[in-house]
């Protein structure tokens, strides 16, 4: 069980539903805000109110020390931190995750934008080593991990994927509409990416939204990590937008055999999918799509 600490110091069970969410998985109101716009329609223009997806920095601290700053859409911050640290190989198993809690420092200007992560069994020397070798950079909402792990290093980071199950063409084609129908914040803003985990028969198991594709992936994988549900060897990951090296990397580390996208993969993403045994599908439009790696898991 993952625990957190209240300001009074009492240990409590970590709430897996982010602040502002209910257990019916309602979208947090911090994920977007109202803005004033000028709408132009042909020769006419008018003032109106619209909704824009929120983007704010999240400072991830490791044992109280600054580790990284991630630009994200507020909501599912604990899951995002867990997924991010998992992809960075700071932790490799749910058992290594001690607590994830929002900042309770009264002197902090925006405590809701700070999370502190503690590891179980993390020696002071190991923590110092990780902090020392960490490049102090801000990860923006579009670039992901900027290729910090190479294909060569990933060969030793996990076992090649050898899942033998398959997904039918008709089920695969249903993913975009199924995911889109569940994107509640997108309905309000029109400006968020999403990542969804599907079963082989097309059931949507979980999803997350964010201004960044890689953040959405971190959130959905991080949630499974916190529930001790990795590896995701029986799930398909479907993402909006293009598929980058980082997206394939995250899916591989989570043990996901099939990765599907509505847009194009990069050449490095294709290379990594081929190397790791992952099925990579892109340009899903209706009943059309391209399979870039390991097509044997797609039944036509």
C-alpha positions as CSV (number, residue, x, y, z in Angstrom):
1,X,0.0,0.0,0.0
2,X,1.3,3.5,-0.9
3,X,1.0,6.0,1.9
4,X,1.3,9.7,2.3
5,X,1.5,12.0,5.3
6,X,-1.0,14.7,6.4
7,X,0.3,18.1,7.5
8,X,-0.2,16.8,11.1
9,X,2.2,14.0,10.4
10,X,-0.4,11.2,10.4
11,X,0.2,8.4,7.9
12,X,-2.8,8.1,5.5
13,X,-3.5,5.8,2.5
14,X,-2.5,7.7,-0.7
15,X,-5.5,8.9,-2.6
16,X,-5.1,7.5,-6.1
17,X,-7.7,10.1,-7.3
18,X,-6.0,13.4,-7.9
19,X,-7.1,16.5,-6.1
20,X,-10.3,17.8,-7.5
21,X,-11.4,14.4,-8.8
22,X,-14.2,12.2,-7.5
23,X,-14.2,8.4,-7.6
24,X,-16.5,8.7,-10.6
25,X,-13.4,10.0,-12.4
26,X,-14.7,13.5,-13.0
27,X,-12.3,15.8,-14.7
28,X,-10.6,18.3,-12.3
29,X,-11.6,21.9,-12.9
30,X,-7.9,22.9,-12.8
31,X,-7.3,21.2,-16.2
32,X,-8.7,24.2,-18.1
33,X,-9.8,27.8,-17.5
34,X,-12.1,30.3,-19.2
35,X,-10.5,32.9,-21.5
36,X,-11.8,35.8,-23.5
37,X,-11.5,35.5,-27.3
38,X,-12.3,37.4,-30.4
39,X,-14.1,35.1,-32.8
40,X,-13.8,35.9,-36.5
41,X,-16.3,34.3,-38.9
42,X,-15.8,35.6,-42.4
43,X,-16.4,39.4,-42.3
44,X,-17.9,39.3,-38.8
45,X,-16.1,39.3,-35.4
46,X,-17.4,39.1,-31.9
47,X,-16.1,38.8,-28.3
48,X,-16.8,35.5,-26.6
49,X,-15.7,33.3,-23.8
50,X,-13.8,30.1,-24.5
51,X,-11.9,27.4,-22.6
52,X,-8.2,26.8,-22.8
53,X,-6.2,23.8,-21.6
54,X,-4.1,24.7,-18.5
55,X,-0.3,24.3,-18.6
56,X,1.7,24.9,-15.4
57,X,5.0,23.7,-14.1
58,X,5.2,20.7,-11.7
59,X,8.3,20.5,-9.6
60,X,9.2,17.0,-8.8
61,X,11.3,16.7,-5.6
62,X,13.2,13.6,-4.6
63,X,13.5,13.3,-0.8
64,X,12.9,17.0,-0.5
65,X,15.5,18.0,-3.1
66,X,14.6,19.5,-6.6
67,X,14.9,16.8,-9.3
68,X,13.0,18.0,-12.3
69,X,10.4,20.5,-13.5
70,X,7.8,19.1,-15.9
71,X,5.3,21.3,-17.8
72,X,1.9,19.7,-17.6
73,X,-1.8,20.0,-17.3
74,X,-2.7,20.0,-13.6
75,X,-4.4,16.8,-12.4
76,X,-3.1,13.3,-11.8
77,X,0.2,14.9,-10.5
78,X,1.1,11.9,-8.3
79,X,0.6,9.5,-11.3
80,X,2.6,11.8,-13.5
81,X,5.5,11.9,-11.0
82,X,5.5,8.2,-10.6
83,X,5.4,7.5,-14.3
84,X,8.1,10.1,-15.0
85,X,10.4,8.7,-12.4
86,X,9.7,5.2,-13.7
87,X,10.7,6.2,-17.2
88,X,13.8,7.9,-15.9
89,X,14.7,4.7,-14.1
90,X,14.9,6.4,-10.7
91,X,12.6,3.5,-9.7
92,X,12.0,0.3,-11.4
93,X,9.2,-1.3,-9.3
94,X,6.3,-0.2,-7.2
95,X,8.0,-1.6,-4.1
96,X,10.6,1.2,-4.4
97,X,7.9,3.9,-4.2
98,X,7.5,5.1,-0.7
99,X,5.3,8.3,-0.6
100,X,4.2,10.9,-3.1
101,X,2.7,14.0,-1.5
102,X,1.9,17.5,-2.5
103,X,4.1,20.2,-0.8
104,X,2.9,21.2,2.7
105,X,5.5,23.9,3.2
106,X,3.6,27.1,4.2
107,X,6.4,29.2,2.7
108,X,5.9,27.7,-0.8
109,X,4.2,30.1,-3.3
110,X,2.4,27.4,-5.3
111,X,2.4,24.2,-3.2
112,X,-0.1,22.6,-5.6
113,X,2.6,22.7,-8.2
114,X,5.2,20.7,-6.1
115,X,5.3,17.0,-5.3
116,X,7.8,15.3,-3.1
117,X,8.7,11.7,-3.7
118,X,10.5,9.4,-1.3
119,X,11.9,6.0,-2.1
120,X,11.9,3.0,0.1
121,X,15.4,1.6,0.8
122,X,17.0,4.5,-1.0
123,X,20.4,5.0,0.6
124,X,21.7,8.6,1.0
125,X,24.6,7.8,-1.3
126,X,22.2,6.6,-4.1
127,X,20.0,9.6,-3.7
128,X,23.0,11.9,-3.9
129,X,24.2,10.1,-7.0
130,X,20.9,10.5,-8.8
131,X,20.6,14.1,-7.9
132,X,24.2,14.8,-9.0
133,X,24.0,13.2,-12.4
134,X,20.6,14.7,-13.2
135,X,20.7,17.4,-15.8
136,X,18.9,20.4,-14.4
137,X,16.6,21.1,-17.3
138,X,12.9,21.9,-17.6
139,X,11.0,19.2,-19.5
140,X,8.5,21.0,-21.7
141,X,5.1,19.6,-22.7
142,X,6.2,18.5,-26.1
143,X,9.7,17.2,-26.0
144,X,9.4,14.4,-23.4
145,X,12.7,13.1,-22.1
146,X,14.8,14.5,-25.0
147,X,16.3,11.1,-25.8
148,X,18.2,10.7,-22.5
149,X,18.1,6.9,-22.9
150,X,19.5,5.5,-26.0
151,X,18.4,2.3,-27.9
152,X,21.6,0.7,-26.7
153,X,21.0,1.4,-23.0
154,X,17.4,0.3,-23.3
155,X,18.5,-3.2,-24.5
156,X,19.7,-3.7,-20.9
157,X,16.8,-1.9,-19.3
158,X,14.2,-4.6,-19.9
159,X,13.5,-7.8,-21.6
160,X,12.4,-7.8,-25.3
161,X,8.6,-8.1,-25.7
162,X,7.4,-11.5,-26.8
163,X,3.6,-11.3,-26.2
164,X,1.8,-13.8,-28.5
165,X,-1.7,-12.4,-28.4
166,X,-3.1,-10.2,-31.2
167,X,-5.6,-7.4,-31.9
168,X,-8.1,-7.5,-34.8
169,X,-8.2,-4.8,-37.4
170,X,-11.7,-3.9,-36.5
171,X,-10.9,-3.4,-32.8
172,X,-7.8,-1.3,-33.6
173,X,-9.9,0.9,-35.9
174,X,-12.3,1.6,-33.0
175,X,-9.7,3.1,-30.7
176,X,-9.8,6.8,-31.8
177,X,-13.5,7.1,-31.5
178,X,-13.6,5.2,-28.2
179,X,-10.8,7.4,-26.7
180,X,-12.2,10.6,-28.0
181,X,-15.6,9.9,-26.5
182,X,-14.0,9.7,-23.1
183,X,-11.9,12.9,-23.3
184,X,-14.0,15.2,-21.1
185,X,-11.4,18.0,-20.9
186,X,-10.9,17.9,-24.6
187,X,-14.7,18.6,-25.0
188,X,-14.2,21.8,-23.1
189,X,-10.9,23.0,-24.6
190,X,-10.2,21.1,-27.9
191,X,-6.5,21.3,-26.9
192,X,-5.4,18.2,-25.0
193,X,-3.6,15.0,-25.9
194,X,-4.7,11.7,-24.5
195,X,-3.3,8.3,-23.8
196,X,-5.5,5.3,-23.3
197,X,-5.0,1.7,-22.3
198,X,-7.1,-0.8,-24.1
199,X,-7.7,-4.5,-23.8
200,X,-7.3,-6.7,-26.9
201,X,-11.1,-6.8,-27.3
202,X,-11.3,-3.0,-27.4
203,X,-12.4,-2.2,-23.9
204,X,-11.0,1.2,-22.6
205,X,-9.3,0.3,-19.3
206,X,-7.8,3.7,-18.4
207,X,-7.0,7.1,-19.9
208,X,-5.2,10.4,-19.0
209,X,-5.2,13.8,-20.7
210,X,-2.5,16.5,-20.8
211,X,-1.1,19.2,-23.0
212,X,1.8,16.9,-23.6
213,X,1.6,13.5,-25.2
214,X,4.4,12.1,-23.0
215,X,2.8,13.5,-19.9
216,X,-0.5,11.7,-20.6
217,X,1.5,8.5,-21.1
218,X,3.4,9.0,-17.8
219,X,0.1,9.6,-16.0
220,X,-1.6,6.5,-17.3
221,X,1.5,4.3,-16.7
222,X,2.2,5.9,-13.3
223,X,-1.4,5.2,-12.2
224,X,-0.8,1.5,-13.0
225,X,2.6,1.5,-11.3
226,X,1.0,3.0,-8.1
227,X,-1.6,0.2,-8.2
228,X,1.2,-2.4,-8.6
229,X,-0.2,-3.4,-12.0
230,X,3.0,-3.4,-14.1
231,X,4.0,-4.9,-16.5
232,X,1.1,-4.1,-18.8
233,X,1.7,-7.1,-21.0
234,X,-1.9,-7.6,-21.9
235,X,-2.7,-4.0,-22.9
236,X,-2.6,-1.8,-26.0
237,X,-1.5,1.8,-25.6
238,X,-3.2,4.3,-27.8
239,X,-2.0,7.9,-28.1
240,X,-3.2,11.0,-29.8
241,X,-0.6,12.8,-32.0
242,X,2.6,11.5,-33.3
243,X,4.7,8.7,-31.8
244,X,8.2,9.8,-30.7
245,X,11.1,7.8,-29.4
246,X,10.1,8.8,-25.8
247,X,6.6,7.4,-26.2
248,X,7.9,4.0,-27.4
249,X,10.5,4.0,-24.6
250,X,7.9,4.6,-21.9
251,X,5.6,1.9,-23.4
252,X,8.5,-0.6,-23.6
253,X,9.6,0.0,-20.0
254,X,6.0,-0.6,-18.9
255,X,5.9,-3.9,-20.9
256,X,3.3,-2.8,-23.4
257,X,3.3,-5.0,-26.6
258,X,1.2,-2.9,-28.9
259,X,1.4,0.9,-29.4
260,X,-1.0,2.7,-31.6
261,X,-1.3,6.3,-32.7
262,X,-3.5,8.5,-34.9
263,X,-0.4,10.1,-36.5
264,X,3.1,9.3,-37.7
265,X,6.0,7.7,-35.8
266,X,9.5,9.1,-36.0
267,X,12.3,7.0,-37.5
268,X,13.9,6.5,-34.1
269,X,10.6,5.4,-32.7
270,X,10.3,2.7,-35.4
271,X,13.9,1.6,-34.8
272,X,13.2,1.2,-31.1
273,X,10.0,-0.7,-31.7
274,X,11.8,-3.1,-34.0
275,X,14.6,-3.6,-31.5
276,X,12.4,-4.2,-28.5
277,X,9.7,-6.5,-30.2
278,X,6.9,-4.0,-30.0
279,X,4.1,-3.7,-32.5
280,X,3.9,-0.1,-33.7
281,X,0.9,1.2,-35.6
282,X,0.3,4.8,-37.0
283,X,-2.1,6.9,-39.0
284,X,-5.2,5.2,-37.7
285,X,-8.0,6.8,-39.8
286,X,-11.2,4.8,-40.0
287,X,-10.3,1.3,-41.3
288,X,-6.9,2.4,-42.6
289,X,-3.6,2.4,-40.7
290,X,0.1,1.6,-41.2
291,X,2.0,-1.0,-39.2
292,X,5.7,0.0,-38.8
293,X,7.0,-2.9,-36.6
294,X,6.0,-6.4,-35.8
295,X,2.7,-6.7,-37.7
296,X,2.2,-10.3,-36.6
297,X,0.1,-9.0,-33.6
298,X,-2.5,-7.4,-35.9
299,X,-5.0,-9.8,-37.5
300,X,-6.4,-8.6,-40.8
